[in-house]
Amino acid sequence: MSAAANRYAKALFAVAKENGAVESFGEQMDAVAAALNETAVRSFFEHPNIETETKVRLLLTSLGDQVAQPVANALKLLVERGRAGEIGAVAAAYRAIADEALGRAKAKVASAFGLSPEQEQAIAERFSALTGKQVSVESSVDPSLLGGIRVRIGDILYDGSLAARLAELEKSLN
């Protein structure tokens, strides 16, 4: 994420916190970012020959009263400054800031085989206890692990895969 996206997200988070609307602002930013991710919409907002006032007018008309005024103001500011293409990055940065402030974390879990909901819940509980945060699990299958799991929470990697253990064994034997 760009430094600009982080600055906008921090400013919006500060306003959301003052208004007690951290979660709703995040949902609104996510919805707008998803809508602007459509190819035709994105190319409209990024087109250099369309006047900024036209872009802002369309944005505000489209949003109507579906988003809070501070969110609309932030989006308007992004479009006015030619940063409409970064709205998705701002939404992601906002979500990361909000999750950190609310004590939430996302665990990206890779396993050799698909995990059942019960296994995902057990992993979430285990890593919630370990990190002191409310952990949600996003799982994927990676057959190269051979067995076990690999969990990434933020910048920290917990590697309990069979492939990693075999690599450690090979390293110690060499």
N, CA, C and O of each residue as an XYZ file, in Angstrom:
696
protein
N       0.832     -1.185      0.000
C       0.000      0.000      0.000
C       0.875      1.246      0.000
O       1.962      1.270      0.577
N       0.377      2.260     -0.652
C       1.140      3.497     -0.735
C       1.042      4.278      0.565
O       0.133      4.075      1.370
N       1.990      5.167      0.747
C       1.991      6.023      1.927
C       0.759      6.923      1.918
O       0.187      7.215      2.969
N       0.356      7.357      0.734
C      -0.829      8.215      0.625
C      -2.077      7.463      1.076
O      -2.905      8.016      1.800
N      -2.218      6.214      0.658
C      -3.376      5.422      1.057
C      -3.417      5.274      2.574
O      -4.488      5.351      3.176
N      -2.270      5.063      3.188
C      -2.218      4.957      4.652
C      -2.606      6.266      5.322
O      -3.311      6.258      6.331
N      -2.156      7.392      4.774
C      -2.512      8.699      5.356
C      -4.017      8.932      5.294
O      -4.625      9.332      6.287
N      -4.617      8.686      4.139
C      -6.067      8.866      4.003
C      -6.815      7.923      4.943
O      -7.788      8.322      5.582
N      -6.363      6.681      5.027
C      -7.027      5.698      5.887
C      -6.929      6.095      7.356
O      -7.902      5.964      8.099
N      -5.757      6.582      7.783
C      -5.596      7.021      9.174
C      -6.506      8.195      9.493
O      -7.116      8.239     10.561
N      -6.600      9.146      8.570
C      -7.461     10.304      8.786
C      -8.927      9.879      8.874
O      -9.658     10.338      9.753
N      -9.350      9.014      7.975
C     -10.733      8.538      7.998
C     -11.008      7.726      9.260
O     -12.094      7.814      9.835
N     -10.031      6.940      9.690
C     -10.209      6.158     10.914
C     -10.372      7.075     12.126
O     -11.192      6.803     13.002
N      -9.597      8.154     12.178
C      -9.712      9.094     13.297
C     -11.117      9.688     13.358
O     -11.689      9.817     14.440
N     -11.668     10.045     12.219
C     -13.032     10.591     12.168
C     -14.042      9.513     12.557
O     -14.993      9.784     13.291
N     -13.835      8.305     12.069
C     -14.746      7.198     12.393
C     -14.742      6.914     13.887
O     -15.789      6.661     14.483
N     -13.574      6.957     14.479
C     -13.458      6.698     15.920
C     -14.190      7.778     16.718
O     -14.870      7.476     17.699
N     -14.048      9.044     16.292
C     -14.751     10.145     16.959
C     -16.259      9.970     16.882
O     -16.979     10.277     17.832
N     -16.729      9.472     15.743
C     -18.164      9.300     15.528
C     -18.691      7.957     16.006
O     -19.895      7.708     15.945
N     -17.796      7.077     16.487
C     -18.224      5.748     16.931
C     -18.743      4.899     15.790
O     -19.664      4.102     15.968
N     -18.146      5.072     14.605
C     -18.641      4.381     13.418
C     -17.526      3.645     12.695
O     -17.510      3.599     11.465
N     -16.598      3.072     13.442
C     -15.442      2.419     12.840
C     -15.869      1.300     11.904
O     -15.379      1.212     10.777
N     -16.762      0.458     12.352
C     -17.174     -0.693     11.545
C     -17.989     -0.260     10.326
O     -17.761     -0.756      9.222
N     -18.930      0.656     10.517
C     -19.771      1.054      9.382
C     -18.971      1.800      8.318
O     -19.224      1.618      7.128
N     -18.013      2.637      8.716
C     -17.171      3.325      7.735
C     -16.366      2.300      6.932
O     -16.208      2.448      5.720
N     -15.867      1.282      7.591
C     -15.113      0.238      6.904
C     -15.971     -0.495      5.887
O     -15.529     -0.759      4.768
N     -17.203     -0.827      6.276
C     -18.111     -1.509      5.361
C     -18.438     -0.627      4.162
O     -18.516     -1.111      3.032
N     -18.630      0.669      4.410
C     -18.935      1.596      3.323
C     -17.751      1.739      2.369
O     -17.932      1.752      1.151
N     -16.556      1.846      2.913
C     -15.365      1.949      2.060
C     -15.179      0.673      1.241
O     -14.843      0.738      0.059
N     -15.397     -0.480      1.863
C     -15.273     -1.754      1.138
C     -16.276     -1.831     -0.008
O     -15.939     -2.291     -1.099
N     -17.508     -1.381      0.234
C     -18.549     -1.434     -0.799
C     -18.197     -0.509     -1.968
O     -18.343     -0.892     -3.129
N     -17.739      0.692     -1.665
C     -17.368      1.636     -2.726
C     -16.159      1.108     -3.496
O     -16.124      1.190     -4.724
N     -15.174      0.570     -2.788
C     -13.983      0.023     -3.457
C     -14.363     -1.115     -4.381
O     -13.821     -1.224     -5.481
N     -15.289     -1.971     -3.953
C     -15.730     -3.076     -4.798
C     -16.439     -2.557     -6.042
O     -16.237     -3.082     -7.137
N     -17.271     -1.527     -5.878
C     -17.980     -0.956     -7.029
C     -17.000     -0.300     -7.999
O     -17.164     -0.409     -9.214
N     -15.991      0.376     -7.473
C     -15.016      1.051     -8.325
C     -14.026      0.082     -8.946
O     -13.239      0.471     -9.809
N     -14.052     -1.157     -8.526
C     -13.152     -2.165     -9.082
C     -13.675     -2.707    -10.418
O     -12.943     -3.378    -11.146
N     -14.934     -2.416    -10.736
C     -15.493     -2.813    -12.031
C     -14.716     -2.088    -13.127
O     -14.425     -0.899    -12.994
N     -14.387     -2.768    -14.175
C     -13.523     -2.236    -15.236
C     -14.040     -0.929    -15.825
O     -13.277      0.027    -15.963
N     -15.318     -0.870    -16.174
C     -15.872      0.328    -16.807
C     -15.857      1.514    -15.849
O     -15.526      2.633    -16.240
N     -16.213      1.265    -14.607
C     -16.239      2.339    -13.614
C     -14.829      2.840    -13.341
O     -14.586      4.046    -13.296
N     -13.907      1.912    -13.161
C     -12.520      2.286    -12.889
C     -11.930      3.090    -14.040
O     -11.250      4.090    -13.811
N     -12.184      2.666    -15.274
C     -11.623      3.383    -16.418
C     -12.245      4.774    -16.545
O     -11.575      5.700    -17.002
N     -13.511      4.941    -16.151
C     -14.122      6.272    -16.151
C     -13.385      7.199    -15.193
O     -13.022      8.317    -15.558
N     -13.165      6.733    -13.971
C     -12.536      7.584    -12.957
C     -11.056      7.817    -13.219
O     -10.494      8.802    -12.741
N     -10.426      6.937    -13.962
C      -9.002      7.109    -14.255
C      -8.744      7.785    -15.603
O      -7.597      8.073    -15.945
N      -9.810      8.037    -16.365
C      -9.643      8.627    -17.701
C      -9.177     10.081    -17.579
O      -9.817     10.878    -16.892
N      -8.079     10.430    -18.232
C      -7.521     11.783    -18.083
C      -8.331     12.873    -18.794
O      -8.194     14.046    -18.448
N      -9.168     12.523    -19.776
C      -9.912     13.531    -20.526
C     -11.261     13.887    -19.911
O     -11.944     14.787    -20.401
N     -11.649     13.203    -18.859
C     -12.909     13.524    -18.181
C     -12.591     14.487    -17.045
O     -11.710     14.232    -16.224
N     -13.318     15.591    -17.012
C     -13.055     16.626    -16.013
C     -13.312     16.107    -14.600
O     -14.186     15.274    -14.362
N     -12.520     16.633    -13.683
C     -12.623     16.230    -12.283
C     -14.006     16.539    -11.725
O     -14.563     15.737    -10.975
N     -14.567     17.694    -12.083
C     -15.900     18.048    -11.570
C     -16.946     17.029    -11.996
O     -17.855     16.714    -11.227
N     -16.828     16.512    -13.212
C     -17.755     15.499    -13.712
C     -17.615     14.216    -12.906
O     -18.610     13.581    -12.557
N     -16.383     13.840    -12.617
C     -16.137     12.635    -11.823
C     -16.708     12.782    -10.425
O     -17.353     11.871     -9.908
N     -16.463     13.951     -9.810
C     -16.952     14.190     -8.443
C     -18.478     14.185     -8.426
O     -19.087     13.583     -7.542
N     -19.101     14.858     -9.405
C     -20.561     14.931     -9.481
C     -21.152     13.528     -9.611
O     -22.117     13.193     -8.925
N     -20.572     12.708    -10.494
C     -21.066     11.341    -10.665
C     -20.890     10.528     -9.385
O     -21.783      9.778     -8.993
N     -19.753     10.677     -8.745
C     -19.492      9.951     -7.503
C     -20.526     10.302     -6.442
O     -21.138      9.414     -5.849
N     -20.721     11.591     -6.203
C     -21.645     12.024     -5.157
C     -23.086     11.659     -5.491
O     -23.862     11.315     -4.600
N     -23.444     11.732     -6.768
C     -24.790     11.336     -7.181
C     -24.986      9.837     -6.975
O     -26.038      9.401     -6.505
N     -23.984      9.060     -7.323
C     -24.065      7.604     -7.179
C     -24.160      7.184     -5.724
O     -24.901      6.264     -5.377
N     -23.399      7.869     -4.875
C     -23.392      7.505     -3.463
C     -24.693      7.888     -2.784
O     -25.193      7.159     -1.928
N     -25.242      9.036     -3.170
C     -26.468      9.512     -2.534
C     -26.281      9.602     -1.035
O     -25.310     10.187     -0.553
N     -27.212      9.022     -0.303
C     -27.093      9.013      1.159
C     -26.751      7.620      1.674
O     -27.031      7.287      2.826
N     -26.139      6.809      0.806
C     -25.797      5.440      1.191
C     -24.523      5.357      2.020
O     -24.259      4.327      2.639
N     -23.736      6.415      2.042
C     -22.520      6.444      2.862
C     -22.570      7.666      3.770
O     -23.236      8.656      3.468
N     -21.861      7.579      4.878
C     -21.796      8.691      5.822
C     -21.073      9.869      5.175
O     -20.247      9.682      4.282
N     -21.382     11.068      5.624
C     -20.793     12.267      5.041
C     -19.266     12.261      5.110
O     -18.631     12.645      4.128
N     -18.638     11.845      6.223
C     -17.170     11.810      6.231
C     -16.576     10.861      5.188
O     -15.518     11.146      4.627
N     -17.242      9.745      4.928
C     -16.776      8.803      3.907
C     -16.916      9.449      2.531
O     -16.003      9.373      1.709
N     -18.051     10.078      2.285
C     -18.260     10.773      1.008
C     -17.221     11.870      0.815
O     -16.703     12.052     -0.287
N     -16.915     12.601      1.887
C     -15.909     13.670      1.792
C     -14.533     13.101      1.457
O     -13.806     13.667      0.640
N     -14.181     11.996      2.079
C     -12.877     11.369      1.807
C     -12.804     10.890      0.363
O     -11.788     11.080     -0.306
N     -13.869     10.275     -0.117
C     -13.898      9.790     -1.499
C     -13.831     10.959     -2.486
O     -13.140     10.889     -3.502
N     -14.560     12.031     -2.171
C     -14.530     13.230     -3.016
C     -13.114     13.794     -3.083
O     -12.632     14.164     -4.154
N     -12.462     13.853     -1.943
C     -11.090     14.363     -1.883
C     -10.141     13.500     -2.712
O      -9.281     14.023     -3.421
N     -10.295     12.197     -2.623
C      -9.458     11.292     -3.414
C      -9.648     11.526     -4.907
O      -8.674     11.562     -5.660
N     -10.886     11.683     -5.333
C     -11.160     11.908     -6.756
C     -10.615     13.270     -7.185
O     -10.006     13.388     -8.249
N     -10.830     14.291     -6.365
C     -10.341     15.634     -6.702
C      -8.822     15.673     -6.847
O      -8.292     16.431     -7.658
N      -8.143     14.875     -6.078
C      -6.680     14.873     -6.121
C      -6.107     13.838     -7.093
O      -4.906     13.567     -7.087
N      -6.969     13.271     -7.914
C      -6.518     12.327     -8.927
C      -6.097     10.981     -8.370
O      -5.286     10.284     -8.978
N      -6.637     10.610     -7.226
C      -6.269      9.354     -6.585
C      -7.430      8.360     -6.518
O      -7.492      7.531     -5.610
N      -8.339      8.445     -7.472
C      -9.481      7.523     -7.483
C      -9.020      6.078     -7.597
O      -9.666      5.172     -7.072
N      -7.920      5.867     -8.271
C      -7.384      4.515     -8.418
C      -6.877      3.921     -7.117
O      -6.633      2.717     -7.035
N      -6.719      4.754     -6.103
C      -6.225      4.263     -4.812
C      -7.322      4.030     -3.786
O      -7.032      3.719     -2.631
N      -8.565      4.173     -4.187
C      -9.661      3.991     -3.227
C      -9.657      2.580     -2.650
O      -9.923      2.399     -1.462
N      -9.362      1.589     -3.468
C      -9.266      0.211     -2.965
C      -8.151      0.060     -1.950
O      -8.311     -0.634     -0.947
N      -7.008      0.713     -2.207
C      -5.881      0.660     -1.270
C      -6.225      1.380      0.027
O      -5.832      0.939      1.108
N      -6.953      2.481     -0.075
C      -7.374      3.208      1.130
C      -8.319      2.345      1.950
O      -8.207      2.284      3.175
N      -9.254      1.674      1.273
C     -10.194      0.787      1.977
C      -9.444     -0.348      2.676
O      -9.763     -0.685      3.816
N      -8.455     -0.937      2.009
C      -7.676     -2.022      2.616
C      -6.853     -1.518      3.801
O      -6.765     -2.185      4.832
N      -6.254     -0.340      3.648
C      -5.469      0.240      4.743
C      -6.378      0.580      5.923
O      -6.006      0.368      7.077
N      -7.558      1.101      5.635
C      -8.520      1.417      6.692
C      -8.892      0.145      7.450
O      -8.930      0.136      8.681
N      -9.166     -0.928      6.709
C      -9.550     -2.194      7.339
C      -8.427     -2.708      8.232
O      -8.685     -3.205      9.328
N      -7.177     -2.594      7.771
C      -6.034     -3.045      8.568
C      -5.909     -2.217      9.851
O      -5.660     -2.767     10.924
N      -6.079     -0.908      9.742
C      -5.998     -0.027     10.917
C      -7.129     -0.342     11.888
O      -6.911     -0.429     13.096
N      -8.332     -0.512     11.359
C      -9.489     -0.811     12.213
C      -9.329     -2.159     12.894
O      -9.620     -2.292     14.083
N      -8.869     -3.162     12.152
C      -8.670     -4.488     12.748
C      -7.652     -4.429     13.882
O      -7.855     -5.032     14.936
N      -6.573     -3.713     13.667
C      -5.543     -3.581     14.708
C      -6.121     -2.888     15.943
O      -5.888     -3.326     17.069
N      -6.867     -1.820     15.733
C      -7.435     -1.064     16.854
C      -8.492     -1.866     17.607
O      -8.645     -1.715     18.819
N      -9.213     -2.711     16.893
C     -10.275     -3.499     17.518
C      -9.798     -4.870     17.990
O     -10.596     -5.680     18.461
N      -8.495     -5.129     17.862
C      -7.942     -6.397     18.348
C      -8.315     -7.586     17.504
O      -8.558     -8.674     18.026
N      -8.362     -7.389     16.199
C      -8.687     -8.486     15.299
C      -7.482     -8.771     14.402
O      -6.673     -7.887     14.120
N      -7.387    -10.013     13.967
C      -6.313    -10.408     13.050
C      -6.844    -11.466     12.096
O      -7.761    -12.221     12.420
N      -6.248    -11.500     10.915
C      -6.630    -12.500      9.914
C      -5.488    -13.486      9.774
O      -4.343    -13.100      9.543
N      -5.804    -14.745      9.915
C      -4.810    -15.804      9.759
C      -5.005    -16.438      8.394
O      -6.076    -16.961      8.086
N      -3.959    -16.386      7.578
C      -3.996    -17.060      6.279
C      -3.366    -18.427      6.488
O      -2.163    -18.545      6.721
N      -4.189    -19.444      6.400
C      -3.768    -20.813      6.702
C      -3.675    -21.615      5.409
O      -4.636    -21.706      4.645
N      -2.506    -22.191      5.184
C      -2.306    -23.086      4.042
C      -2.113    -24.489      4.596
O      -1.367    -24.698      5.553
N      -2.793    -25.441      3.983
C      -2.660    -26.831      4.417
C      -2.583    -27.725      3.183
O      -2.978    -27.334      2.084
N      -2.069    -28.924      3.391
C      -1.932    -29.861      2.283
C      -3.293    -30.349      1.789
O      -3.440    -30.710      0.622
N      -4.274    -30.358      2.667
C      -5.623    -30.805      2.345
C      -6.604    -29.787      2.884
O      -6.264    -29.009      3.775
N      -7.821    -29.782      2.356
C      -8.851    -28.858      2.814
C      -9.149    -29.038      4.302
O      -9.103    -30.153      4.823
N      -9.451    -27.938      4.975
C      -9.773    -27.972      6.397
C     -11.282    -27.957      6.596
O     -12.014    -27.300      5.856
N     -11.729    -28.685      7.602
C     -13.148    -28.669      7.947
C     -13.428    -27.403      8.761
O     -12.500    -26.802      9.301
N     -14.689    -26.997      8.853
C     -15.014    -25.830      9.682
C     -14.575    -25.999     11.144
O     -14.189    -25.033     11.802
N     -14.639    -27.230     11.635
C     -14.209    -27.481     13.018
C     -12.703    -27.259     13.166
O     -12.244    -26.694     14.160
N     -11.944    -27.708     12.173
C     -10.491    -27.500     12.214
C     -10.152    -26.013     12.110
O      -9.264    -25.528     12.810
N     -10.857    -25.292     11.241
C     -10.632    -23.849     11.134
C     -10.943    -23.149     12.458
O     -10.216    -22.249     12.878
N     -12.029    -23.571     13.110
C     -12.410    -22.986     14.399
C     -11.341    -23.282     15.457
O     -10.995    -22.406     16.249
N     -10.822    -24.501     15.471
C      -9.778    -24.863     16.436
C      -8.515    -24.036     16.198
O      -7.873    -23.594     17.151
N      -8.160    -23.827     14.936
C      -6.979    -23.004     14.611
C      -7.222    -21.569     15.055
O      -6.332    -20.937     15.624
N      -8.420    -21.049     14.801
C      -8.747    -19.683     15.205
C      -8.644    -19.528     16.722
O      -8.102    -18.535     17.208
N      -9.161    -20.502     17.469
C      -9.102    -20.435     18.934
C      -7.664    -20.506     19.431
O      -7.274    -19.760     20.329
N      -6.886    -21.398     18.848
C      -5.494    -21.573     19.267
C      -4.677    -20.307     19.038
O      -3.924    -19.885     19.916
N      -4.823    -19.698     17.854
C      -4.053    -18.506     17.543
C      -4.635    -17.258     18.207
O      -3.915    -16.279     18.407
N      -5.908    -17.276     18.549
C      -6.472    -16.180     19.343
C      -5.829    -16.159     20.716
O      -5.484    -15.098     21.236
N      -5.669    -17.349     21.305
C      -5.014    -17.448     22.614
C      -3.549    -17.044     22.520
O      -3.022    -16.404     23.430
N      -2.896    -17.407     21.441
C      -1.480    -17.106     21.254
C      -1.228    -15.619     21.034
O      -0.278    -15.062     21.584
N      -2.082    -14.969     20.225
C      -1.860    -13.570     19.869
C      -2.600    -12.578     20.758
O      -2.242    -11.402     20.812
N      -3.626    -13.049     21.451
C      -4.434    -12.140     22.254
C      -5.399    -11.326     21.406
O      -5.940    -10.323     21.871
N      -5.616    -11.745     20.175
C      -6.532    -11.051     19.272
C      -7.613    -12.007     18.815
O      -7.460    -13.225     18.907
N      -8.701    -11.450     18.322
C      -9.760    -12.257     17.734
C      -9.307    -12.622     16.326
O      -9.206    -11.756     15.456
N      -9.037    -13.896     16.104
C      -8.469    -14.352     14.838
C      -9.554    -14.984     13.968
O     -10.333    -15.825     14.418
N      -9.578    -14.547     12.700
C     -10.438    -15.197     11.716
C      -9.532    -15.933     10.736
O      -8.430    -15.475     10.430
N      -9.999    -17.063     10.253
C      -9.172    -17.926      9.415
C      -9.606    -17.840      7.957
O     -10.791    -17.910      7.633
N      -8.621    -17.688      7.099
C      -8.812    -17.741      5.652
C      -7.930    -18.884      5.171
O      -6.704    -18.770      5.178
N      -8.547    -19.989      4.752
C      -7.747    -21.181      4.434
C      -7.622    -21.401      2.937
O      -8.476    -21.003      2.145
N      -6.517    -22.056      2.582
C      -6.270    -22.439      1.200
C      -5.536    -23.778      1.208
O      -4.996    -24.198      2.231
N      -5.524    -24.435      0.059
C      -4.865    -25.735     -0.063
C      -3.566    -25.555     -0.834
O      -3.542    -24.942     -1.901
N      -2.474    -26.102     -0.274
C      -1.158    -26.076     -0.917
C      -0.573    -27.480     -0.812
O       0.024    -27.823      0.208
N      -0.737    -28.296     -1.851
C      -0.273    -29.687     -1.795
C       1.235    -29.827     -1.575
O       1.690    -30.886     -1.141
N       2.015    -28.793     -1.864
C       3.463    -28.877     -1.691
C       3.872    -28.962     -0.219
O       5.025    -29.272      0.079
N       2.951    -28.693      0.700
C       3.279    -28.766      2.129
C       3.404    -30.210      2.608
O       4.015    -30.462      3.646
N       2.846    -31.142      1.883
C       2.864    -32.576      2.180
C       2.002    -32.940      3.382
O       1.352    -33.985      3.365
N       1.974    -32.131      4.403
C       1.185    -32.360      5.606
C       1.376    -31.187      6.545
O       2.282    -30.377      6.347
N       0.536    -31.082      7.568
C       0.638    -29.986      8.511
C       0.044    -28.702      7.943
O      -0.647    -28.720      6.924
N       0.326    -27.582      8.622
C      -0.210    -26.300      8.173
C       0.853    -25.205      8.252
O       1.845    -25.319      8.971
N       0.614    -24.162      7.501
C       1.440    -22.951      7.538
C       0.470    -21.801      7.793
O      -0.489    -21.619      7.044
N       0.720    -21.022      8.854
C      -0.181    -19.941      9.246
C       0.577    -18.622      9.197
O       1.652    -18.490      9.783
N       0.007    -17.648      8.494
C       0.586    -16.302      8.452
C      -0.422    -15.339      9.060
O      -1.560    -15.225      8.604
N       0.033    -14.642     10.113
C      -0.764    -13.595     10.745
C       0.077    -12.329     10.662
O       1.079    -12.184     11.362
N      -0.346    -11.421      9.799
C       0.438    -10.207      9.581
C       1.782    -10.561      8.982
O       1.846    -11.180      7.920
N       2.865    -10.172      9.656
C       4.214    -10.438      9.173
C       4.826    -11.700      9.777
O       5.970    -12.041      9.476
N       4.077    -12.388     10.621
C       4.617    -13.551     11.323
C       4.136    -14.837     10.658
O       2.949    -15.008     10.379
N       5.084    -15.730     10.413
C       4.772    -17.019      9.796
C       5.014    -18.126     10.811
O       6.097    -18.235     11.384
N       3.995    -18.940     11.023
C       4.099    -20.129     11.867
C       4.067    -21.315     10.915
O       3.035    -21.600     10.307
N       5.196    -22.006     10.783
C       5.286    -23.071      9.793
C       5.380    -24.426     10.492
O       6.428    -24.802     11.017
N       4.276    -25.138     10.485
C       4.231    -26.484     11.057
C       4.013    -27.507      9.972
O       3.406    -28.553     10.204
N       4.508    -27.206      8.782
C       4.292    -28.128      7.664
C       5.351    -29.217      7.649
O       6.460    -29.034      8.152
N       4.998    -30.336      7.071
C       5.926    -31.456      6.919
C       7.082    -31.058      6.000
O       8.221    -31.469      6.227
N       6.801    -30.268      4.972
C       7.846    -29.819      4.050
C       8.905    -28.999      4.793
O      10.097    -29.151      4.529
N       8.484    -28.139      5.712
C       9.437    -27.332      6.482
C      10.262    -28.212      7.416
O      11.464    -28.000      7.578
N       9.619    -29.185      8.021
C      10.358    -30.083      8.927
C      11.362    -30.940      8.172
O      12.461    -31.197      8.665
N      10.989    -31.384      6.978
C      11.927    -32.143      6.154
C      13.099    -31.259      5.726
O      14.239    -31.722      5.682
N      12.829    -29.997      5.413
C      13.910    -29.075      5.032
C      14.849    -28.841      6.208
O      16.063    -28.762      6.021
N      14.299    -28.728      7.427
C      15.134    -28.569      8.630
C      15.991    -29.806      8.846
O      17.172    -29.692      9.173
N      15.408    -30.987      8.665
C      16.143    -32.238      8.824
C      17.262    -32.318      7.814
O      18.383    -32.686      8.163
N      16.980    -31.980      6.555
C      17.999    -32.002      5.518
C      19.134    -31.040      5.850
O      20.306    -31.362      5.653
N      18.791    -29.882      6.346
C      19.785    -28.859      6.701
C      20.684    -29.363      7.845
O      21.898    -29.163      7.825
N      20.071    -30.013      8.831
C      20.872    -30.507      9.950
C      21.764    -31.676      9.553
O      22.829    -31.868     10.139
N      21.338    -32.467      8.556
C      22.158    -33.588      8.107
C      23.323    -33.137      7.237
O      24.339    -33.827      7.156
N      23.187    -31.993      6.590
C      24.251    -31.483      5.730
C      25.207    -30.753      6.576
O      26.200    -30.226      6.073
